[in-house]
Amino acid sequence: MVFFFTCNVVSPPYLMYMGLDKNENEDLIKWGFPEDVWFHVDKVSSAHVYLRLHPGETLDDVPQTVVDECAQLVKANSIQGNKMNNVDVVYTMWDNLKKTAGMDVGQVGFHKNKEVRKVRVEKRINEIVNRLNKTKEEKFPDLRTLREERDRKEREDQHQKVQEQKRREKEELERKQKEREARSYSNLMSEDKMTSNRDGGNDSDDFM
């Protein structure tokens, strides 16, 4: 089971989700989306919360209020962290998560520690947690199928972009070729290369 939440403090809203337990967390680690941001309470067992970025966004584009909401949600879903004040929540892009064979189910590391960010949560804010819980939906998605469909669509979009680029390049080449032909034709028709009836060696205006 996966729980989905809507973070609607900004427009357009953001999608947030988390697994029911460590088994779902394991699937999310494996089949998450590259445009997802992963959140976890630092050094304490907690839920794995994911934030889906909007198309074209980077982590730097996420409003701080949204980061704070994710941090509140992940703290609230930590048995130990929920009872603590001044806890740190770490977050990073999904593709920075590293899973090795020796790790326990649901455990994860990082490819690059320097790409892991941290936000301090002083205390639980019930107003935020309650608002998010009101949007909660329980679903049983096929995570692998969703990821494969996402990757297929990305490949199709990339193919279309390549084809569009090729079309524009072809049109540009044709335009430049027409310009060269026009200049060449203009040179052929220039006055210094043209003759007239007066060019017969007799330039007098007199006639009999």
Secondary structure, 3 states (H helix, E strand, C coil): CEEEEEECCCCCCEEEEEECCHHHHHHHHHHCCCCEEEEEECCCCCCCEEEECCCCCCHHHCCHHHHHHHHHHHHHCCCCHHHCCCEEEEEEEHHHEECCCCCCCCCCEECCHHHCEEEEECCCCHHHHHHHHHCCEEECCCHHHHHHHHHHHHHHHHHHHHHHHHHHHHHHHHHHHHHHHHHHHHHHCCHHHCCCCCCCCCCCCCCC
